[in-house]
Amino acid sequence: MLTYDGNAAWAMSELGENNHLKIASFTADPVQLGFDLYVMPKGAKHQELAYSFLNYIHDPQVMAANLVDFPYSCPNDLAVEAASDEYKNSPAFDFDYKTNVFFQEDVGDAITIYDYYYQLLKMS
C-alpha cells in the first residue's frame, strides 16, 4: 500500500508500539513530490487580508504548530527546525525529501485530459 507522508505519519503515531508500517527507500528511483499550497486567486477582492494570512501561516512558529495536526512534508526549513521532536523524528520522514525527487512540470494541453478524469473521479 502506498500512502502520503502526512497520512503515514499520522497512522504511525496512532499505531504507537503496534506500528508495522514501513517507509520505502527512495534511493533507486526518483519520487514525485508535491505540496499543498496556499494561493491567492488573480483578482481576489480582499488581497490585503490574503497577504496577511499568507504572512501569518508562513511564520515558522505558526507553521511548526500547524505540523502537529497536519504532519506533512514541509518546505519551510525554519518551521521544521522549530517543529516538535516527535515531528522531526517521525519514521514517516526518515528520508531526505529534497533529494531524488521531482516536481511535475506544466503538462500543457494534456491538462484537459487530467481535468476530465478528475471530474469523473469527483462524481463517483
Backbone atoms as SQL, in Angstrom:
CREATE TABLE atoms (id INTEGER PRIMARY KEY, chain TEXT, resi INTEGER, resn TEXT, atom TEXT, x REAL, y REAL, z REAL);
INSERT INTO atoms VALUES
  (1, 'A', 1, 'MET', 'N', 0.844, -1.174, 0.000),
  (2, 'A', 1, 'MET', 'CA', 0.000, 0.000, 0.000),
  (3, 'A', 1, 'MET', 'C', 0.886, 1.232, 0.000),
  (4, 'A', 2, 'LEU', 'N', 0.503, 2.232, -0.760),
  (5, 'A', 2, 'LEU', 'CA', 1.235, 3.486, -0.838),
  (6, 'A', 2, 'LEU', 'C', 0.402, 4.571, -0.189),
  (7, 'A', 3, 'THR', 'N', 1.028, 5.370, 0.642),
  (8, 'A', 3, 'THR', 'CA', 0.320, 6.473, 1.280),
  (9, 'A', 3, 'THR', 'C', 1.210, 7.699, 1.288),
  (10, 'A', 4, 'TYR', 'N', 0.590, 8.852, 1.447),
  (11, 'A', 4, 'TYR', 'CA', 1.348, 10.098, 1.502),
  (12, 'A', 4, 'TYR', 'C', 2.000, 10.242, 2.866),
  (13, 'A', 5, 'ASP', 'N', 3.058, 11.023, 2.933),
  (14, 'A', 5, 'ASP', 'CA', 3.838, 11.118, 4.158),
  (15, 'A', 5, 'ASP', 'C', 3.033, 11.577, 5.368),
  (16, 'A', 6, 'GLY', 'N', 2.146, 12.562, 5.203),
  (17, 'A', 6, 'GLY', 'CA', 1.348, 13.024, 6.333),
  (18, 'A', 6, 'GLY', 'C', 0.411, 11.958, 6.838),
  (19, 'A', 7, 'ASN', 'N', -0.222, 11.222, 5.925),
  (20, 'A', 7, 'ASN', 'CA', -1.084, 10.125, 6.336),
  (21, 'A', 7, 'ASN', 'C', -0.275, 9.035, 7.014),
  (22, 'A', 8, 'ALA', 'N', 0.905, 8.765, 6.504),
  (23, 'A', 8, 'ALA', 'CA', 1.769, 7.754, 7.118),
  (24, 'A', 8, 'ALA', 'C', 2.202, 8.203, 8.510),
  (25, 'A', 9, 'ALA', 'N', 2.582, 9.470, 8.651),
  (26, 'A', 9, 'ALA', 'CA', 2.998, 9.987, 9.953),
  (27, 'A', 9, 'ALA', 'C', 1.864, 9.880, 10.962),
  (28, 'A', 10, 'TRP', 'N', 0.662, 10.246, 10.546),
  (29, 'A', 10, 'TRP', 'CA', -0.495, 10.162, 11.430),
  (30, 'A', 10, 'TRP', 'C', -0.765, 8.711, 11.825),
  (31, 'A', 11, 'ALA', 'N', -0.766, 7.806, 10.838),
  (32, 'A', 11, 'ALA', 'CA', -1.043, 6.392, 11.117),
  (33, 'A', 11, 'ALA', 'C', 0.013, 5.805, 12.050),
  (34, 'A', 12, 'MET', 'N', 1.268, 6.115, 11.805),
  (35, 'A', 12, 'MET', 'CA', 2.340, 5.594, 12.665),
  (36, 'A', 12, 'MET', 'C', 2.192, 6.101, 14.094),
  (37, 'A', 13, 'SER', 'N', 1.800, 7.354, 14.224),
  (38, 'A', 13, 'SER', 'CA', 1.600, 7.923, 15.549),
  (39, 'A', 13, 'SER', 'C', 0.438, 7.240, 16.268),
  (40, 'A', 14, 'GLU', 'N', -0.648, 7.021, 15.554),
  (41, 'A', 14, 'GLU', 'CA', -1.819, 6.375, 16.141),
  (42, 'A', 14, 'GLU', 'C', -1.534, 4.924, 16.524),
  (43, 'A', 15, 'LEU', 'N', -0.729, 4.241, 15.726),
  (44, 'A', 15, 'LEU', 'CA', -0.427, 2.834, 15.994),
  (45, 'A', 15, 'LEU', 'C', 0.542, 2.657, 17.151),
  (46, 'A', 16, 'GLY', 'N', 1.363, 3.668, 17.401),
  (47, 'A', 16, 'GLY', 'CA', 2.311, 3.613, 18.510),
  (48, 'A', 16, 'GLY', 'C', 3.218, 2.394, 18.429),
  (49, 'A', 17, 'GLU', 'N', 3.252, 1.620, 19.500),
  (50, 'A', 17, 'GLU', 'CA', 4.116, 0.434, 19.536),
  (51, 'A', 17, 'GLU', 'C', 3.658, -0.661, 18.585),
  (52, 'A', 18, 'ASN', 'N', 2.415, -0.595, 18.134),
  (53, 'A', 18, 'ASN', 'CA', 1.894, -1.580, 17.189),
  (54, 'A', 18, 'ASN', 'C', 2.163, -1.203, 15.736),
  (55, 'A', 19, 'ASN', 'N', 2.968, -0.180, 15.529),
  (56, 'A', 19, 'ASN', 'CA', 3.260, 0.274, 14.167),
  (57, 'A', 19, 'ASN', 'C', 4.098, -0.765, 13.423),
  (58, 'A', 20, 'HIS', 'N', 3.559, -1.257, 12.323),
  (59, 'A', 20, 'HIS', 'CA', 4.290, -2.180, 11.460),
  (60, 'A', 20, 'HIS', 'C', 4.419, -1.618, 10.051),
  (61, 'A', 21, 'LEU', 'N', 4.100, -0.329, 9.901),
  (62, 'A', 21, 'LEU', 'CA', 4.225, 0.320, 8.597),
  (63, 'A', 21, 'LEU', 'C', 5.694, 0.546, 8.270),
  (64, 'A', 22, 'LYS', 'N', 6.023, 0.442, 7.028),
  (65, 'A', 22, 'LYS', 'CA', 7.405, 0.631, 6.585),
  (66, 'A', 22, 'LYS', 'C', 7.463, 1.780, 5.586),
  (67, 'A', 23, 'ILE', 'N', 8.559, 2.477, 5.607),
  (68, 'A', 23, 'ILE', 'CA', 8.799, 3.571, 4.668),
  (69, 'A', 23, 'ILE', 'C', 9.704, 3.038, 3.563),
  (70, 'A', 24, 'ALA', 'N', 9.258, 3.202, 2.335),
  (71, 'A', 24, 'ALA', 'CA', 10.032, 2.714, 1.191),
  (72, 'A', 24, 'ALA', 'C', 11.299, 3.538, 1.022),
  (73, 'A', 25, 'SER', 'N', 12.318, 2.896, 0.533),
  (74, 'A', 25, 'SER', 'CA', 13.558, 3.585, 0.224),
  (75, 'A', 25, 'SER', 'C', 13.384, 4.346, -1.084),
  (76, 'A', 26, 'PHE', 'N', 13.795, 5.588, -1.086),
  (77, 'A', 26, 'PHE', 'CA', 13.671, 6.407, -2.284),
  (78, 'A', 26, 'PHE', 'C', 15.017, 6.611, -2.959),
  (79, 'A', 27, 'THR', 'N', 15.905, 5.660, -2.824),
  (80, 'A', 27, 'THR', 'CA', 17.245, 5.848, -3.365),
  (81, 'A', 27, 'THR', 'C', 17.371, 5.380, -4.803),
  (82, 'A', 28, 'ALA', 'N', 16.565, 4.421, -5.235),
  (83, 'A', 28, 'ALA', 'CA', 16.721, 3.872, -6.577),
  (84, 'A', 28, 'ALA', 'C', 16.050, 4.732, -7.644),
  (85, 'A', 29, 'ASP', 'N', 14.795, 5.040, -7.439),
  (86, 'A', 29, 'ASP', 'CA', 14.031, 5.801, -8.436),
  (87, 'A', 29, 'ASP', 'C', 13.573, 7.114, -7.830),
  (88, 'A', 30, 'PRO', 'N', 13.548, 8.168, -8.628),
  (89, 'A', 30, 'PRO', 'CA', 13.053, 9.439, -8.097),
  (90, 'A', 30, 'PRO', 'C', 11.565, 9.361, -7.785),
  (91, 'A', 31, 'VAL', 'N', 11.141, 10.139, -6.832),
  (92, 'A', 31, 'VAL', 'CA', 9.753, 10.170, -6.381),
  (93, 'A', 31, 'VAL', 'C', 9.170, 11.530, -6.713),
  (94, 'A', 32, 'GLN', 'N', 7.929, 11.531, -7.208),
  (95, 'A', 32, 'GLN', 'CA', 7.275, 12.808, -7.472),
  (96, 'A', 32, 'GLN', 'C', 6.862, 13.416, -6.146),
  (97, 'A', 33, 'LEU', 'N', 7.242, 14.648, -5.945),
  (98, 'A', 33, 'LEU', 'CA', 6.950, 15.340, -4.705),
  (99, 'A', 33, 'LEU', 'C', 5.988, 16.479, -4.985),
  (100, 'A', 34, 'GLY', 'N', 5.080, 16.681, -4.090),
  (101, 'A', 34, 'GLY', 'CA', 4.140, 17.789, -4.245),
  (102, 'A', 34, 'GLY', 'C', 3.844, 18.388, -2.891),
  (103, 'A', 35, 'PHE', 'N', 3.366, 19.594, -2.912),
  (104, 'A', 35, 'PHE', 'CA', 2.990, 20.288, -1.689),
  (105, 'A', 35, 'PHE', 'C', 1.614, 20.899, -1.883),
  (106, 'A', 36, 'ASP', 'N', 0.820, 20.884, -0.828),
  (107, 'A', 36, 'ASP', 'CA', -0.406, 21.661, -0.839),
  (108, 'A', 36, 'ASP', 'C', 0.009, 23.108, -0.629),
  (109, 'A', 37, 'LEU', 'N', -0.592, 23.999, -1.364),
  (110, 'A', 37, 'LEU', 'CA', -0.167, 25.393, -1.324),
  (111, 'A', 37, 'LEU', 'C', -1.320, 26.322, -0.984),
  (112, 'A', 38, 'TYR', 'N', -0.972, 27.400, -0.311),
  (113, 'A', 38, 'TYR', 'CA', -1.907, 28.496, -0.120),
  (114, 'A', 38, 'TYR', 'C', -1.644, 29.481, -1.248),
  (115, 'A', 39, 'VAL', 'N', -2.674, 29.856, -1.961),
  (116, 'A', 39, 'VAL', 'CA', -2.513, 30.790, -3.074),
  (117, 'A', 39, 'VAL', 'C', -3.612, 31.844, -3.029),
  (118, 'A', 40, 'MET', 'N', -3.365, 32.923, -3.741),
  (119, 'A', 40, 'MET', 'CA', -4.357, 33.969, -3.865),
  (120, 'A', 40, 'MET', 'C', -4.783, 34.021, -5.328),
  (121, 'A', 41, 'PRO', 'N', -6.069, 33.834, -5.594),
  (122, 'A', 41, 'PRO', 'CA', -6.525, 33.878, -6.987),
  (123, 'A', 41, 'PRO', 'C', -6.313, 35.269, -7.599),
  (124, 'A', 42, 'LYS', 'N', -6.033, 35.283, -8.859),
  (125, 'A', 42, 'LYS', 'CA', -5.898, 36.540, -9.579),
  (126, 'A', 42, 'LYS', 'C', -7.213, 37.312, -9.440),
  (127, 'A', 43, 'GLY', 'N', -7.106, 38.573, -9.116),
  (128, 'A', 43, 'GLY', 'CA', -8.295, 39.406, -8.976),
  (129, 'A', 43, 'GLY', 'C', -9.019, 39.242, -7.654),
  (130, 'A', 44, 'ALA', 'N', -8.367, 38.643, -6.664),
  (131, 'A', 44, 'ALA', 'CA', -9.008, 38.451, -5.355),
  (132, 'A', 44, 'ALA', 'C', -9.489, 39.796, -4.801),
  (133, 'A', 45, 'LYS', 'N', -10.662, 39.806, -4.211),
  (134, 'A', 45, 'LYS', 'CA', -11.264, 41.052, -3.720),
  (135, 'A', 45, 'LYS', 'C', -10.624, 41.550, -2.430),
  (136, 'A', 46, 'HIS', 'N', -10.066, 40.645, -1.642),
  (137, 'A', 46, 'HIS', 'CA', -9.515, 41.024, -0.334),
  (138, 'A', 46, 'HIS', 'C', -8.021, 40.695, -0.277),
  (139, 'A', 47, 'GLN', 'N', -7.272, 41.293, -1.179),
  (140, 'A', 47, 'GLN', 'CA', -5.846, 40.981, -1.288),
  (141, 'A', 47, 'GLN', 'C', -5.081, 41.300, -0.010),
  (142, 'A', 48, 'GLU', 'N', -5.380, 42.414, 0.626),
  (143, 'A', 48, 'GLU', 'CA', -4.649, 42.780, 1.845),
  (144, 'A', 48, 'GLU', 'C', -4.851, 41.714, 2.928),
  (145, 'A', 49, 'LEU', 'N', -6.073, 41.235, 3.062),
  (146, 'A', 49, 'LEU', 'CA', -6.375, 40.183, 4.031),
  (147, 'A', 49, 'LEU', 'C', -5.664, 38.883, 3.643),
  (148, 'A', 50, 'ALA', 'N', -5.660, 38.573, 2.353),
  (149, 'A', 50, 'ALA', 'CA', -4.985, 37.362, 1.883),
  (150, 'A', 50, 'ALA', 'C', -3.489, 37.434, 2.165),
  (151, 'A', 51, 'TYR', 'N', -2.870, 38.580, 1.907),
  (152, 'A', 51, 'TYR', 'CA', -1.444, 38.725, 2.205),
  (153, 'A', 51, 'TYR', 'C', -1.176, 38.589, 3.696),
  (154, 'A', 52, 'SER', 'N', -2.081, 39.121, 4.519),
  (155, 'A', 52, 'SER', 'CA', -1.916, 38.988, 5.973),
  (156, 'A', 52, 'SER', 'C', -1.939, 37.518, 6.377),
  (157, 'A', 53, 'PHE', 'N', -2.891, 36.772, 5.813),
  (158, 'A', 53, 'PHE', 'CA', -2.964, 35.339, 6.122),
  (159, 'A', 53, 'PHE', 'C', -1.704, 34.613, 5.652),
  (160, 'A', 54, 'LEU', 'N', -1.274, 34.882, 4.416),
  (161, 'A', 54, 'LEU', 'CA', -0.093, 34.208, 3.880),
  (162, 'A', 54, 'LEU', 'C', 1.139, 34.506, 4.727),
  (163, 'A', 55, 'ASN', 'N', 1.304, 35.750, 5.145),
  (164, 'A', 55, 'ASN', 'CA', 2.434, 36.095, 6.012),
  (165, 'A', 55, 'ASN', 'C', 2.325, 35.383, 7.358),
  (166, 'A', 56, 'TYR', 'N', 1.117, 35.284, 7.888),
  (167, 'A', 56, 'TYR', 'CA', 0.895, 34.616, 9.165),
  (168, 'A', 56, 'TYR', 'C', 1.226, 33.126, 9.073),
  (169, 'A', 57, 'ILE', 'N', 0.661, 32.449, 8.091),
  (170, 'A', 57, 'ILE', 'CA', 0.808, 30.990, 8.014),
  (171, 'A', 57, 'ILE', 'C', 2.249, 30.586, 7.692),
  (172, 'A', 58, 'HIS', 'N', 3.014, 31.460, 7.070),
  (173, 'A', 58, 'HIS', 'CA', 4.406, 31.140, 6.748),
  (174, 'A', 58, 'HIS', 'C', 5.379, 31.451, 7.884),
  (175, 'A', 59, 'ASP', 'N', 4.885, 32.066, 8.941),
  (176, 'A', 59, 'ASP', 'CA', 5.728, 32.292, 10.111),
  (177, 'A', 59, 'ASP', 'C', 6.183, 30.922, 10.627),
  (178, 'A', 60, 'PRO', 'N', 7.485, 30.740, 10.862),
  (179, 'A', 60, 'PRO', 'CA', 7.975, 29.410, 11.265),
  (180, 'A', 60, 'PRO', 'C', 7.290, 28.827, 12.502),
  (181, 'A', 61, 'GLN', 'N', 6.998, 29.658, 13.495),
  (182, 'A', 61, 'GLN', 'CA', 6.352, 29.152, 14.713),
  (183, 'A', 61, 'GLN', 'C', 4.913, 28.713, 14.433),
  (184, 'A', 62, 'VAL', 'N', 4.227, 29.468, 13.613),
  (185, 'A', 62, 'VAL', 'CA', 2.845, 29.130, 13.264),
  (186, 'A', 62, 'VAL', 'C', 2.817, 27.843, 12.438),
  (187, 'A', 63, 'MET', 'N', 3.701, 27.752, 11.453),
  (188, 'A', 63, 'MET', 'CA', 3.737, 26.553, 10.622),
  (189, 'A', 63, 'MET', 'C', 4.163, 25.337, 11.448),
  (190, 'A', 64, 'ALA', 'N', 5.089, 25.521, 12.378),
  (191, 'A', 64, 'ALA', 'CA', 5.500, 24.404, 13.248),
  (192, 'A', 64, 'ALA', 'C', 4.314, 23.907, 14.067),
  (193, 'A', 65, 'ALA', 'N', 3.493, 24.825, 14.568),
  (194, 'A', 65, 'ALA', 'CA', 2.297, 24.430, 15.320),
  (195, 'A', 65, 'ALA', 'C', 1.314, 23.714, 14.397),
  (196, 'A', 66, 'ASN', 'N', 1.221, 24.134, 13.163),
  (197, 'A', 66, 'ASN', 'CA', 0.337, 23.504, 12.181),
  (198, 'A', 66, 'ASN', 'C', 0.769, 22.058, 11.912),
  (199, 'A', 67, 'LEU', 'N', 2.050, 21.796, 12.003),
  (200, 'A', 67, 'LEU', 'CA', 2.573, 20.448, 11.731),
  (201, 'A', 67, 'LEU', 'C', 2.166, 19.433, 12.791),
  (202, 'A', 68, 'VAL', 'N', 1.696, 19.904, 13.936),
  (203, 'A', 68, 'VAL', 'CA', 1.215, 18.982, 14.976),
  (204, 'A', 68, 'VAL', 'C', -0.017, 18.242, 14.475),
  (205, 'A', 69, 'ASP', 'N', -0.964, 18.978, 13.902),
  (206, 'A', 69, 'ASP', 'CA', -2.205, 18.362, 13.423),
  (207, 'A', 69, 'ASP', 'C', -2.133, 17.901, 11.975),
  (208, 'A', 70, 'PHE', 'N', -1.232, 18.492, 11.214),
  (209, 'A', 70, 'PHE', 'CA', -1.099, 18.166, 9.795),
  (210, 'A', 70, 'PHE', 'C', 0.366, 17.865, 9.495),
  (211, 'A', 71, 'PRO', 'N', 0.841, 16.678, 9.878),
  (212, 'A', 71, 'PRO', 'CA', 2.275, 16.364, 9.813),
  (213, 'A', 71, 'PRO', 'C', 2.757, 15.929, 8.429),
  (214, 'A', 72, 'TYR', 'N', 2.694, 16.839, 7.487),
  (215, 'A', 72, 'TYR', 'CA', 3.164, 16.541, 6.135),
  (216, 'A', 72, 'TYR', 'C', 4.560, 17.108, 5.936),
  (217, 'A', 73, 'SER', 'N', 5.214, 16.737, 4.836),
  (218, 'A', 73, 'SER', 'CA', 6.498, 17.340, 4.490),
  (219, 'A', 73, 'SER', 'C', 6.317, 18.842, 4.424),
  (220, 'A', 74, 'CYS', 'N', 7.290, 19.544, 4.913),
  (221, 'A', 74, 'CYS', 'CA', 7.181, 20.996, 4.996),
  (222, 'A', 74, 'CYS', 'C', 8.394, 21.631, 4.316),
  (223, 'A', 75, 'PRO', 'N', 8.169, 22.454, 3.302),
  (224, 'A', 75, 'PRO', 'CA', 9.285, 23.090, 2.610),
  (225, 'A', 75, 'PRO', 'C', 9.865, 24.283, 3.375),
  (226, 'A', 76, 'ASN', 'N', 9.251, 24.663, 4.481),
  (227, 'A', 76, 'ASN', 'CA', 9.712, 25.785, 5.285),
  (228, 'A', 76, 'ASN', 'C', 10.746, 25.268, 6.290),
  (229, 'A', 77, 'ASP', 'N', 12.019, 25.380, 5.937),
  (230, 'A', 77, 'ASP', 'CA', 13.091, 24.821, 6.770),
  (231, 'A', 77, 'ASP', 'C', 13.082, 25.382, 8.188),
  (232, 'A', 78, 'LEU', 'N', 12.760, 26.656, 8.352),
  (233, 'A', 78, 'LEU', 'CA', 12.720, 27.246, 9.691),
  (234, 'A', 78, 'LEU', 'C', 11.571, 26.668, 10.513),
  (235, 'A', 79, 'ALA', 'N', 10.469, 26.347, 9.862),
  (236, 'A', 79, 'ALA', 'CA', 9.353, 25.719, 10.567),
  (237, 'A', 79, 'ALA', 'C', 9.724, 24.302, 11.005),
  (238, 'A', 80, 'VAL', 'N', 10.407, 23.577, 10.153),
  (239, 'A', 80, 'VAL', 'CA', 10.847, 22.219, 10.514),
  (240, 'A', 80, 'VAL', 'C', 11.815, 22.294, 11.695),
  (241, 'A', 81, 'GLU', 'N', 12.702, 23.263, 11.666),
  (242, 'A', 81, 'GLU', 'CA', 13.643, 23.441, 12.779),
  (243, 'A', 81, 'GLU', 'C', 12.892, 23.722, 14.080),
  (244, 'A', 82, 'ALA', 'N', 11.793, 24.480, 13.998),
  (245, 'A', 82, 'ALA', 'CA', 11.014, 24.833, 15.180),
  (246, 'A', 82, 'ALA', 'C', 9.996, 23.756, 15.568),
  (247, 'A', 83, 'ALA', 'N', 9.806, 22.756, 14.721),
  (248, 'A', 83, 'ALA', 'CA', 8.801, 21.718, 14.970),
  (249, 'A', 83, 'ALA', 'C', 9.196, 20.842, 16.149),
  (250, 'A', 84, 'SER', 'N', 8.221, 20.101, 16.623),
  (251, 'A', 84, 'SER', 'CA', 8.450, 19.203, 17.754),
  (252, 'A', 84, 'SER', 'C', 9.432, 18.096, 17.380),
  (253, 'A', 85, 'ASP', 'N', 10.062, 17.532, 18.401),
  (254, 'A', 85, 'ASP', 'CA', 10.953, 16.394, 18.163),
  (255, 'A', 85, 'ASP', 'C', 10.173, 15.214, 17.604),
  (256, 'A', 86, 'GLU', 'N', 8.908, 15.072, 18.031),
  (257, 'A', 86, 'GLU', 'CA', 8.079, 13.986, 17.516),
  (258, 'A', 86, 'GLU', 'C', 7.939, 14.103, 15.998),
  (259, 'A', 87, 'TYR', 'N', 7.721, 15.318, 15.517),
  (260, 'A', 87, 'TYR', 'CA', 7.622, 15.536, 14.067),
  (261, 'A', 87, 'TYR', 'C', 8.959, 15.253, 13.393),
  (262, 'A', 88, 'LYS', 'N', 10.010, 15.832, 13.917),
  (263, 'A', 88, 'LYS', 'CA', 11.330, 15.695, 13.283),
  (264, 'A', 88, 'LYS', 'C', 11.841, 14.262, 13.301),
  (265, 'A', 89, 'ASN', 'N', 11.424, 13.477, 14.291),
  (266, 'A', 89, 'ASN', 'CA', 11.915, 12.107, 14.415),
  (267, 'A', 89, 'ASN', 'C', 10.931, 11.064, 13.891),
  (268, 'A', 90, 'SER', 'N', 9.863, 11.510, 13.270),
  (269, 'A', 90, 'SER', 'CA', 8.865, 10.576, 12.758),
  (270, 'A', 90, 'SER', 'C', 9.484, 9.674, 11.690),
  (271, 'A', 91, 'PRO', 'N', 9.264, 8.364, 11.788),
  (272, 'A', 91, 'PRO', 'CA', 9.790, 7.476, 10.753),
  (273, 'A', 91, 'PRO', 'C', 9.184, 7.756, 9.377),
  (274, 'A', 92, 'ALA', 'N', 8.054, 8.453, 9.335),
  (275, 'A', 92, 'ALA', 'CA', 7.440, 8.804, 8.050),
  (276, 'A', 92, 'ALA', 'C', 8.313, 9.798, 7.277),
  (277, 'A', 93, 'PHE', 'N', 9.205, 10.466, 7.977),
  (278, 'A', 93, 'PHE', 'CA', 10.084, 11.442, 7.325),
  (279, 'A', 93, 'PHE', 'C', 11.534, 10.985, 7.364),
  (280, 'A', 94, 'ASP', 'N', 11.740, 9.695, 7.499),
  (281, 'A', 94, 'ASP', 'CA', 13.105, 9.167, 7.596),
  (282, 'A', 94, 'ASP', 'C', 13.732, 9.053, 6.204),
  (283, 'A', 95, 'PHE', 'N', 13.680, 10.141, 5.487),
  (284, 'A', 95, 'PHE', 'CA', 14.323, 10.245, 4.188),
  (285, 'A', 95, 'PHE', 'C', 14.515, 11.725, 3.906),
  (286, 'A', 96, 'ASP', 'N', 15.455, 12.030, 3.073),
  (287, 'A', 96, 'ASP', 'CA', 15.694, 13.418, 2.709),
  (288, 'A', 96, 'ASP', 'C', 14.799, 13.747, 1.532),
  (289, 'A', 97, 'TYR', 'N', 13.683, 14.413, 1.820),
  (290, 'A', 97, 'TYR', 'CA', 12.708, 14.659, 0.767),
  (291, 'A', 97, 'TYR', 'C', 13.183, 15.675, -0.264),
  (292, 'A', 98, 'LYS', 'N', 14.344, 16.235, -0.066),
  (293, 'A', 98, 'LYS', 'CA', 14.852, 17.213, -1.031),
  (294, 'A', 98, 'LYS', 'C', 15.836, 16.593, -2.017),
  (295, 'A', 99, 'THR', 'N', 16.069, 15.307, -1.899),
  (296, 'A', 99, 'THR', 'CA', 16.959, 14.646, -2.850),
  (297, 'A', 99, 'THR', 'C', 16.187, 13.540, -3.558),
  (298, 'A', 100, 'ASN', 'N', 16.582, 13.270, -4.770),
  (299, 'A', 100, 'ASN', 'CA', 15.995, 12.208, -5.572),
  (300, 'A', 100, 'ASN', 'C', 14.487, 12.356, -5.750),
  (301, 'A', 101, 'VAL', 'N', 14.050, 13.599, -5.906),
  (302, 'A', 101, 'VAL', 'CA', 12.638, 13.881, -6.134),
  (303, 'A', 101, 'VAL', 'C', 12.482, 14.750, -7.374),
  (304, 'A', 102, 'PHE', 'N', 11.281, 14.801, -7.887),
  (305, 'A', 102, 'PHE', 'CA', 10.995, 15.709, -8.988),
  (306, 'A', 102, 'PHE', 'C', 9.601, 16.295, -8.792),
  (307, 'A', 103, 'PHE', 'N', 9.394, 17.436, -9.366),
  (308, 'A', 103, 'PHE', 'CA', 8.092, 18.088, -9.354),
  (309, 'A', 103, 'PHE', 'C', 7.501, 17.978, -10.745),
  (310, 'A', 104, 'GLN', 'N', 6.193, 17.820, -10.811),
  (311, 'A', 104, 'GLN', 'CA', 5.522, 17.750, -12.100),
  (312, 'A', 104, 'GLN', 'C', 5.602, 19.112, -12.774),
  (313, 'A', 105, 'GLU', 'N', 6.061, 19.128, -13.999),
  (314, 'A', 105, 'GLU', 'CA', 6.122, 20.359, -14.776),
  (315, 'A', 105, 'GLU', 'C', 4.768, 20.602, -15.434),
  (316, 'A', 106, 'ASP', 'N', 4.615, 21.723, -16.054),
  (317, 'A', 106, 'ASP', 'CA', 3.398, 22.062, -16.773),
  (318, 'A', 106, 'ASP', 'C', 3.110, 20.966, -17.799),
  (319, 'A', 107, 'VAL', 'N', 1.917, 20.429, -17.773),
  (320, 'A', 107, 'VAL', 'CA', 1.563, 19.341, -18.690),
  (321, 'A', 107, 'VAL', 'C', 0.968, 19.858, -19.998),
  (322, 'A', 108, 'GLY', 'N', 0.904, 21.179, -20.134),
  (323, 'A', 108, 'GLY', 'CA', 0.424, 21.763, -21.385),
  (324, 'A', 108, 'GLY', 'C', -1.025, 21.436, -21.657),
  (325, 'A', 109, 'ASP', 'N', -1.333, 21.122, -22.914),
  (326, 'A', 109, 'ASP', 'CA', -2.714, 20.852, -23.326),
  (327, 'A', 109, 'ASP', 'C', -3.289, 19.585, -22.694),
  (328, 'A', 110, 'ALA', 'N', -2.435, 18.715, -22.179),
  (329, 'A', 110, 'ALA', 'CA', -2.928, 17.494, -21.541),
  (330, 'A', 110, 'ALA', 'C', -3.720, 17.799, -20.274),
  (331, 'A', 111, 'ILE', 'N', -3.681, 19.029, -19.805),
  (332, 'A', 111, 'ILE', 'CA', -4.427, 19.394, -18.604),
  (333, 'A', 111, 'ILE', 'C', -5.917, 19.128, -18.774),
  (334, 'A', 112, 'THR', 'N', -6.428, 19.250, -19.999),
  (335, 'A', 112, 'THR', 'CA', -7.858, 18.988, -20.221),
  (336, 'A', 112, 'THR', 'C', -8.185, 17.518, -19.988),
  (337, 'A', 113, 'ILE', 'N', -7.262, 16.639, -20.330),
  (338, 'A', 113, 'ILE', 'CA', -7.465, 15.207, -20.095),
  (339, 'A', 113, 'ILE', 'C', -7.434, 14.920, -18.592),
  (340, 'A', 114, 'TYR', 'N', -6.426, 15.484, -17.908),
  (341, 'A', 114, 'TYR', 'CA', -6.342, 15.310, -16.460),
  (342, 'A', 114, 'TYR', 'C', -7.610, 15.824, -15.797),
  (343, 'A', 115, 'ASP', 'N', -8.077, 16.994, -16.198),
  (344, 'A', 115, 'ASP', 'CA', -9.259, 17.590, -15.601),
  (345, 'A', 115, 'ASP', 'C', -10.502, 16.736, -15.854),
  (346, 'A', 116, 'TYR', 'N', -10.623, 16.218, -17.058),
  (347, 'A', 116, 'TYR', 'CA', -11.770, 15.377, -17.401),
  (348, 'A', 116, 'TYR', 'C', -11.870, 14.190, -16.449),
  (349, 'A', 117, 'TYR', 'N', -10.767, 13.469, -16.268),
  (350, 'A', 117, 'TYR', 'CA', -10.800, 12.287, -15.410),
  (351, 'A', 117, 'TYR', 'C', -10.916, 12.654, -13.933),
  (352, 'A', 118, 'TYR', 'N', -10.375, 13.785, -13.562),
  (353, 'A', 118, 'TYR', 'CA', -10.520, 14.243, -12.177),
  (354, 'A', 118, 'TYR', 'C', -11.991, 14.545, -11.879),
  (355, 'A', 119, 'GLN', 'N', -12.672, 15.194, -12.834),
  (356, 'A', 119, 'GLN', 'CA', -14.086, 15.491, -12.652),
  (357, 'A', 119, 'GLN', 'C', -14.897, 14.197, -12.548),
  (358, 'A', 120, 'LEU', 'N', -14.568, 13.213, -13.368),
  (359, 'A', 120, 'LEU', 'CA', -15.252, 11.907, -13.285),
  (360, 'A', 120, 'LEU', 'C', -15.026, 11.273, -11.912),
  (361, 'A', 121, 'LEU', 'N', -13.809, 11.357, -11.425),
  (362, 'A', 121, 'LEU', 'CA', -13.485, 10.796, -10.118),
  (363, 'A', 121, 'LEU', 'C', -14.289, 11.474, -9.023),
  (364, 'A', 122, 'LYS', 'N', -14.406, 12.774, -9.089),
  (365, 'A', 122, 'LYS', 'CA', -15.162, 13.505, -8.070),
  (366, 'A', 122, 'LYS', 'C', -16.637, 13.144, -8.101),
  (367, 'A', 123, 'MET', 'N', -17.164, 12.806, -9.279),
  (368, 'A', 123, 'MET', 'CA', -18.595, 12.472, -9.387),
  (369, 'A', 123, 'MET', 'C', -18.893, 11.041, -8.949),
  (370, 'A', 124, 'SER', 'N', -17.871, 10.216, -8.832),
  (371, 'A', 124, 'SER', 'CA', -18.097, 8.808, -8.479),
  (372, 'A', 124, 'SER', 'C', -18.554, 8.627, -7.058);
